[in-house]
Amino acid sequence: MSEPSDPSVAGDGADGRSATGSESGPATGDGDEPSPGAAARERVTSKIAESASGNAIPPGPIARVPRSKMAAREWYNSLSRWYDVIADPFEAPAREAGLKLLDAAPGERVLDIGCGTGTALVELNCAVGSDGVAVGIDLSRGMCRRTSRTLAAADLDPGVVVEGDASTAPFSDGTFDACFASFVLDLFDTPEIPAVLEEWRRVLAPDGRLCVVSLSRREAGLITRLYESIHELYPTYVDCRPLYLRDTLLDVGFEIDAEQVASAWGLPVEVVLARNG
Ligand SMILES: C[S@@+](CC[C@H](N)C(=O)[O-])C[C@H]1O[C@@H](n2cnc3c(N)ncnc32)[C@H](O)[C@@H]1O
């Protein structure tokens, strides 16, 4: 799992900064050592820059998610009835940004991973139309039932949802043109993430698109640190935790097509469109 050397300055290149912040070192001239005074000034300047950028948290390991699959299933079963009221208002803007980036087209085959109550799955099915299909997979039976109801209420096929674990997706290689995962990758424990992403690549067609929406440690500040402390105390209930999403996708061989930073509960969220390279 990649952790950029200084995510507080990580950028997508559009602002002229590299993802590792390698352009940010002080110019010292042709091999001249900086004087002790210059080095001290540099330290002070970077401290000021850090506080000006919202008390960016230093790079560090992402938090673990010490919860069994069974506990995750039970938690989301119990939450399924209330999910749209409790969580949806906070997650919806970032999820919508992801759907826009994915831009599912008529005739496509799309997988909505961890489809929750089915809100995105309805939008995806409308986008692919009757020549395509969007299928949902979710670990929780309660969430799958909610999704079926949401689909039926929108006059769509209520059967396009599968109860299952997205780390062992029951689909053949290359089945989907696109996969969508909103606030799901950030639920898998750290050692599991590379294998989970490999599984999502497996079910994607060569050149297929993966759009992931996840809480992010890039450009994160004090509120993220506070959130991580709460996650550490109650990992079963405050379960999504911030990742370095872009770098993690690059690590397993995806290419990045587009990215945005959104927010949920006041926390930064990465919305990344990647390609099965
Ligand atoms: C935070 S909710 C997000 C729901 C939806 N994607 C959204 O954006 O509204 C996470 C969902 O992922 C599901 N989930 C968690 N672990 C999963 C796994 N291993 N495989 C499939 N679904 C999983 C949960 O049951 C839950 O419905």
The ligand as an SDF file (V2000), in Angstrom:
LIG
                    3D

 27 29  0  0  0  0  0  0  0  0999 V2000
  -20.9750    2.6530    3.3510 C   0  0  0  0  0  0  0  0  0  0  0  0
  -22.1310    1.6440    2.5020 S   0  0  0  0  0  0  0  0  0  0  0  0
  -22.1610    2.4180    0.8790 C   0  0  0  0  0  0  0  0  0  0  0  0
  -23.3700    2.0440    0.0720 C   0  0  0  0  0  0  0  0  0  0  0  0
  -23.4440    2.6350   -1.3380 C   0  0  0  0  0  0  0  0  0  0  0  0
  -22.3340    2.2270   -2.1560 N   0  0  0  0  0  0  0  0  0  0  0  0
  -23.5570    4.1220   -1.2790 C   0  0  0  0  0  0  0  0  0  0  0  0
  -22.6390    4.8230   -1.7270 O   0  0  0  0  0  0  0  0  0  0  0  0
  -24.5920    4.6060   -0.8210 O   0  0  0  0  0  0  0  0  0  0  0  0
  -21.1570    0.2150    2.2390 C   0  0  0  0  0  0  0  0  0  0  0  0
  -21.9040   -0.9390    1.5990 C   0  0  0  0  0  0  0  0  0  0  0  0
  -20.9470   -1.9440    1.2420 O   0  0  0  0  0  0  0  0  0  0  0  0
  -21.4310   -3.2050    1.6470 C   0  0  0  0  0  0  0  0  0  0  0  0
  -20.2700   -4.0880    1.8790 N   0  0  0  0  0  0  0  0  0  0  0  0
  -19.4150   -4.0680    2.9080 C   0  0  0  0  0  0  0  0  0  0  0  0
  -18.4810   -5.0190    2.7620 N   0  0  0  0  0  0  0  0  0  0  0  0
  -18.7680   -5.6450    1.5890 C   0  0  0  0  0  0  0  0  0  0  0  0
  -18.1710   -6.7340    0.8840 C   0  0  0  0  0  0  0  0  0  0  0  0
  -17.1000   -7.3870    1.3610 N   0  0  0  0  0  0  0  0  0  0  0  0
  -18.7250   -7.1220   -0.2870 N   0  0  0  0  0  0  0  0  0  0  0  0
  -19.8460   -6.5000   -0.7650 C   0  0  0  0  0  0  0  0  0  0  0  0
  -20.4490   -5.4770   -0.1350 N   0  0  0  0  0  0  0  0  0  0  0  0
  -19.9050   -5.0480    1.0140 C   0  0  0  0  0  0  0  0  0  0  0  0
  -22.2490   -2.9280    2.8840 C   0  0  0  0  0  0  0  0  0  0  0  0
  -23.1770   -3.9560    3.1570 O   0  0  0  0  0  0  0  0  0  0  0  0
  -22.9090   -1.5990    2.5190 C   0  0  0  0  0  0  0  0  0  0  0  0
  -24.1200   -1.7860    1.8490 O   0  0  0  0  0  0  0  0  0  0  0  0
  1  2  1  0
  2  3  1  0
  2 10  1  0
  3  4  1  0
  4  5  1  0
  5  6  1  0
  5  7  1  0
  7  8  2  0
  7  9  1  0
 10 11  1  0
 11 12  1  0
 11 26  1  0
 12 13  1  0
 13 14  1  0
 13 24  1  0
 14 15  1  0
 14 23  1  0
 15 16  2  0
 16 17  1  0
 17 18  1  0
 17 23  2  0
 18 19  1  0
 18 20  2  0
 20 21  1  0
 21 22  2  0
 22 23  1  0
 24 25  1  0
 24 26  1  0
 26 27  1  0
M  CHG  2   2   1   9  -1
M  END
$$$$
